[in-house]
Amino acid sequence: MQIGQGVVHPNAASLKMATNQLPFQLNDPSLFHQASLLDGQWVQAQWGKDFVVEDPGTGKVWAKAPDNDASDVDQYVESSQRGFQNYRTMNPRKRAQILLRWHELVTNARQDIAKIIVYETGKPMSEALGEVDYALGFAWWFAGEAERIRGSVAQPSVSNRRTIIIKQPIGVCVALVPWNFPVAMIIRKAAAALAAGCSMIIKPSPESPFSVMALVDLAQRAGVPPGVLNVISTSNENTPAVSERLCKHPLVQKVTFTGSTKIGSLVAKHCAEGLKKVTMELGGNCPFLVFDDGDLEQAVAALMILKWRTAGQACTHANRVYVQKGMPFRKVVLLNVEENNPPGLTGYFFEPTIISNMTADMITTQEEVFGPLLGIYEFETEEEAVRLANETTMGLASYFFTKDVDRTWRLLESLEAGMIGMNTGNASCAESPFGGIKQSGYGKEAGKDVAIEEYLISKTGTLTVGDAP
């Protein structure tokens, strides 16, 4: 049996045999798929190729996924277009109910999903569970947004006319996502698209395809119709060609990308050919400012999470820490970093590294550090701190710690970033807009109105009202 060119996944018996060979046990083995999802069917690449996935904790291969290439793309887009034509007319309340059911199913499967994340990303189990819980907030939030989509009616300067604005789903969307938060990135993007009435093709990172497969399996169980969510996996070697074909396909209307600024610029160029609507969540060279009137313990506690979680591999993590002269910040930070090097490590490990007396001409000042390396700088005045913080081409997030209310307001206005953490290092949540400025991208994910607008078009109707007889 075939769906387009995709070869349908082997039967349930072989699925069970594959999951029995995993280095961990799942409560629900049927969630694990070494296959892509096309039109509601689990399929292999049309040429039968696959690629291997390593456990970064050991460096050992533990699973494989279909290695689709550019020739596989069209069938996924055409399936999504068919799915969109039906799904776009589904009542918003029904879409909301599906999202709430998805939320419930993911909640029940959080342990299984977290186990998969651990072997894909190398995160400890506590961080993997934290990612699932964080991601669930977006499913819940966008379930509510589905019924909050509103147009408007206005009377223009011509008295007998009325202007009507309606909002409609934009169409087939593509999500190109990274490996570091595979579950959070997918739920944040897909839940918004589903709430708006769009279909979506997901291209997961080659490092982390299986957690995404588990999520879309649960989405199908929640009632998402075939073709509305498709997943096309591919290797690092085929990722450029597959992504380019997805971006340039004439039926694709919207692309959302999370990744580096360099690749984001390339994706934007691809999308420009067809004038696609694009959301870019790109790199961050985030400053972290600590003033002498700030709560030192609070700042250090926030930094421990903001820098070392996911081994420093997140776009919102603190990259440059600026401390007002005279504060014993480095000493306090060192007291909070334990040395713990277990013997016999064979995977990809890099111990937390702190460098003090950093200067502006160092490469780690000018570029994003995507890893567990922390640089500490000094400043004397608020004006100097703001200048140093803004001396970057990026503008995703900035953080500061101070008890001065006037300074808090000044910094909120003067720091050049899309998100500002004020006496906090954890500012991301479903209720607030997420996104940067400058070369950190454009568009918003999460938050009221703005995120779902990324998946909508506005249509203007003008009515002439005749006089009463």
Residue pairs with C-beta under 8 A, 6 or more apart in sequence:
1 8
2 8
3 38
3 39
3 41
3 43
3 75
3 79
4 38
4 39
4 75
4 78
4 79
5 46
5 71
5 72
5 75
6 36
6 38
6 41
6 43
6 44
6 45
6 46
6 72
6 75
7 43
7 44
7 45
7 46
7 48
8 41
8 42
8 43
8 44
9 15
9 33
9 35
9 41
9 42
9 43
9 44
12 30
15 29
15 30
15 32
15 33
16 29
18 32
18 34
19 26
19 29
19 30
19 32
20 29
22 32
22 62
22 63
23 55
23 62
23 119
24 115
24 118
24 119
26 32
26 112
26 115
26 116
27 109
27 111
27 112
28 109
28 112
30 217
31 109
31 112
31 113
31 116
31 213
31 214
31 217
31 218
32 116
32 210
32 213
32 214
33 42
33 210
33 213
33 214
33 217
34 50
34 63
34 64
34 65
34 66
34 210
35 42
35 43
35 44
35 65
35 66
35 213
36 42
36 43
36 44
36 45
36 65
36 66
36 68
36 213
36 230
36 231
36 232
36 233
37 43
37 213
37 216
37 217
37 220
37 229
37 230
37 231
38 75
38 76
38 79
38 230
38 232
39 79
39 82
39 83
39 226
39 227
39 230
40 220
40 225
40 226
40 227
41 226
43 66
44 50
44 66
45 66
45 67
45 68
45 69
45 72
46 68
46 71
46 72
47 69
47 71
49 66
49 67
49 69
50 64
50 65
50 66
50 67
51 64
51 65
51 67
51 206
51 234
51 235
51 236
51 237
52 61
52 63
52 64
53 61
53 62
53 63
53 64
53 65
53 120
53 206
53 207
53 208
53 209
53 210
54 60
54 61
54 62
54 207
55 61
55 62
55 119
55 122
55 347
56 121
56 122
56 207
56 347
56 348
57 118
57 119
57 122
57 347
57 348
58 346
58 347
59 346
59 347
59 348
62 119
63 119
63 210
65 206
65 209
65 210
65 233
66 233
66 234
67 233
67 234
67 235
67 238
68 232
68 233
68 234
68 238
68 242
69 234
69 238
69 241
69 242
70 238
70 241
70 242
70 244
70 245
72 232
72 242
73 232
73 242
73 245
73 246
73 249
74 245
74 249
76 201
76 230
76 232
77 172
77 201
77 246
77 249
77 251
77 252
78 251
79 226
79 227
79 230
80 172
80 199
80 200
80 201
80 227
80 228
80 230
80 251
81 171
81 172
81 199
81 251
82 227
83 199
83 225
83 226
83 227
83 228
83 230
84 169
84 171
84 172
84 198
84 199
84 227
84 228
86 225
87 197
87 198
87 199
87 225
87 228
88 168
88 169
88 197
88 198
89 197
90 197
92 146
92 147
92 149
92 195
92 197
93 146
93 147
95 146
95 194
95 195
95 197
96 143
96 144
96 146
96 147
96 195
97 143
97 223
98 194
98 219
98 222
98 223
98 224
99 139
99 140
99 142
99 143
99 146
99 191
99 194
99 195
99 222
100 139
100 140
100 143
101 222
101 223
102 139
102 191
102 218
102 219
102 222
102 224
103 136
103 139
103 140
103 143
104 222
105 218
105 221
105 222
106 113
106 132
106 135
106 136
106 139
106 187
106 215
106 218
107 136
109 214
109 218
110 129
110 132
110 133
110 136
111 129
112 214
113 128
113 132
113 183
113 211
113 214
113 215
114 125
114 128
114 129
114 131
114 132
115 125
115 128
116 210
116 211
116 214
117 123
117 128
117 131
117 132
117 182
117 183
117 208
117 211
118 124
118 125
118 128
120 179
120 182
120 207
120 208
120 209
120 210
120 211
121 128
121 179
121 180
121 182
121 207
121 208
121 310
122 311
122 347
122 348
123 131
123 310
127 309
127 310
131 181
131 183
131 184
132 183
134 184
134 428
135 181
135 183
135 184
135 186
135 187
135 188
136 187
137 429
137 430
138 184
138 187
138 188
138 191
138 192
138 430
138 446
139 187
139 191
140 430
141 191
141 430
141 431
141 446
142 191
142 192
142 194
142 195
142 430
142 451
142 452
143 191
143 195
145 192
145 195
145 448
145 449
145 451
145 452
146 194
146 195
146 196
148 448
148 449
148 452
149 167
149 196
149 452
149 456
150 167
151 164
151 165
151 166
151 167
151 458
152 164
152 165
153 162
153 163
153 164
153 165
154 162
154 163
154 165
155 161
155 162
155 163
156 162
156 163
156 462
160 464
160 465
160 466
160 467
161 462
161 463
161 464
161 465
162 462
162 463
162 465
163 460
163 461
163 462
163 463
164 460
164 461
164 462
164 463
165 458
165 459
165 460
165 461
166 458
166 459
166 461
167 456
167 457
167 458
167 459
168 197
168 456
168 457
168 459
169 196
169 197
169 198
169 455
169 456
169 457
170 196
170 198
170 253
170 254
170 277
170 455
170 456
170 457
171 198
171 199
171 251
171 252
171 253
171 254
172 198
172 199
172 200
172 201
172 251
172 252
172 253
172 254
173 193
173 198
173 199
173 200
173 201
173 252
173 253
173 254
173 255
173 256
173 455
174 200
174 201
174 202
174 203
174 246
174 247
174 252
174 254
174 255
174 256
175 185
175 186
175 189
175 190
175 193
175 200
175 201
175 202
175 203
175 255
175 256
175 257
176 203
176 243
176 246
176 255
176 256
176 257
176 258
176 259
176 267
177 185
177 186
177 189
177 202
177 203
177 204
177 205
177 212
177 258
177 259
178 185
178 205
178 258
178 259
179 205
179 206
179 207
179 208
180 310
180 313
180 314
181 310
181 314
182 204
182 205
182 208
182 211
182 212
183 211
183 212
183 215
185 258
186 202
186 204
186 212
186 215
187 215
188 430
188 434
188 445
188 446
189 200
189 202
189 256
189 445
190 200
190 202
190 215
190 219
190 229
192 445
192 451
192 452
192 454
192 455
193 199
193 200
193 455
194 200
194 219
194 224
194 228
194 229
195 452
195 455
196 452
196 455
196 456
198 254
198 455
199 227
199 228
199 229
199 230
200 228
200 229
200 230
201 230
201 231
201 232
201 246
201 252
202 212
202 216
202 229
202 230
202 231
202 232
203 231
203 232
203 233
203 234
203 239
203 242
203 243
203 246
204 212
204 213
204 231
204 233
206 233
206 234
206 235
206 236
206 239
209 231
209 233
212 231
213 231
213 233
216 224
216 229
216 231
219 229
220 226
220 229
232 242
232 246
234 242
243 267
243 270
244 270
246 252
246 255
247 255
247 267
247 270
247 271
247 274
247 276
248 270
248 271
248 273
248 274
249 274
250 274
252 274
252 276
253 276
253 277
254 276
254 277
254 278
254 279
254 454
254 455
255 267
255 271
255 276
255 277
255 278
255 279
256 278
256 279
256 281
256 443
256 445
256 454
257 263
257 264
257 267
257 278
257 279
257 280
257 281
257 282
258 281
258 282
258 315
259 267
259 282
259 283
260 282
260 283
260 368
261 282
261 283
261 393
261 394
261 439
261 440
261 441
264 280
264 282
264 283
264 441
267 278
267 280
268 278
268 280
271 278
277 454
278 442
278 443
279 435
279 441
279 442
279 443
279 444
279 445
279 454
280 441
280 442
280 443
281 315
281 434
281 435
281 436
281 440
281 441
281 443
281 445
282 315
282 394
282 396
282 436
282 439
282 440
282 441
283 315
283 368
283 370
283 394
283 396
283 439
283 440
284 315
284 316
284 317
284 319
284 368
284 394
284 395
284 396
284 397
284 436
284 440
285 319
285 320
285 366
285 367
285 368
285 392
285 393
285 394
285 396
286 316
286 317
286 318
286 319
286 320
286 394
286 396
286 397
286 398
286 399
286 417
287 318
287 319
287 320
287 321
287 322
287 388
287 389
287 392
287 398
287 399
287 415
288 299
288 303
288 306
288 318
288 319
288 320
288 321
288 322
288 398
288 399
288 400
288 425
289 322
289 379
289 385
289 389
289 398
289 399
289 400
289 401
289 402
289 411
290 296
290 299
290 321
290 322
290 323
290 324
290 327
290 329
290 400
290 401
291 324
291 382
291 385
291 400
291 401
291 402
291 404
291 407
292 324
292 326
292 327
293 402
293 403
293 404
294 400
294 401
294 402
294 403
294 423
295 401
295 403
295 423
296 327
296 328
296 329
296 332
297 332
298 401
298 423
299 329
299 401
300 329
300 332
300 333
300 336
301 336
302 399
302 401
302 421
302 424
302 425
302 426
303 318
303 321
303 333
303 374
303 425
304 336
304 337
305 425
305 426
306 316
306 317
306 318
306 399
306 425
306 426
307 317
307 318
307 372
307 374
308 337
308 352
308 372
309 317
310 317
311 350
311 371
311 372
312 352
312 369
312 370
312 371
312 372
312 373
312 374
313 370
313 371
315 368
315 396
315 440
316 396
316 397
316 419
316 427
316 428
318 374
318 399
318 425
319 364
319 368
319 369
319 375
320 358
320 365
320 375
320 377
320 388
320 389
321 329
321 374
321 375
321 376
321 377
322 377
322 378
322 379
322 385
322 388
322 389
323 329
323 330
323 376
323 377
323 378
323 379
324 378
324 379
324 380
324 385
325 378
325 379
325 380
329 376
330 354
330 356
330 376
333 354
333 374
333 376
334 354
337 352
337 354
339 351
341 351
350 371
350 372
351 372
352 372
352 373
352 374
353 372
353 373
353 374
354 374
354 376
355 364
355 373
355 374
355 375
355 376
356 376
357 376
357 378
358 364
358 365
358 375
358 376
358 377
359 365
359 377
360 388
360 391
362 375
364 373
364 375
365 375
365 377
366 392
368 394
369 375
377 388
379 385
379 388
382 407
382 410
382 411
386 411
386 414
386 415
389 398
389 415
389 416
390 414
390 415
390 416
392 438
393 438
393 439
394 436
394 438
394 439
394 440
395 416
395 417
395 418
395 436
395 437
395 438
395 439
395 440
396 417
396 418
396 419
396 436
396 440
396 441
397 417
397 418
397 419
397 420
397 421
397 427
397 436
398 415
398 416
398 417
398 419
398 420
398 421
399 420
399 421
399 424
399 425
399 427
400 408
400 411
400 415
400 420
400 421
400 422
400 423
401 423
402 408
402 411
402 423
408 422
408 423
411 420
411 422
412 420
412 422
416 437
416 438
417 436
417 437
417 440
418 433
418 435
418 436
418 437
418 440
419 427
419 428
419 432
419 433
419 434
419 435
419 436
420 427
421 427
428 434
428 446
429 446
430 446
430 447
431 446
431 447
431 448
432 446
432 447
433 444
433 445
433 446
433 447
433 450
433 451
434 444
434 445
434 446
434 447
434 451
435 441
435 442
435 443
435 444
435 445
436 442
443 454
444 450
444 451
444 454
445 451
445 454
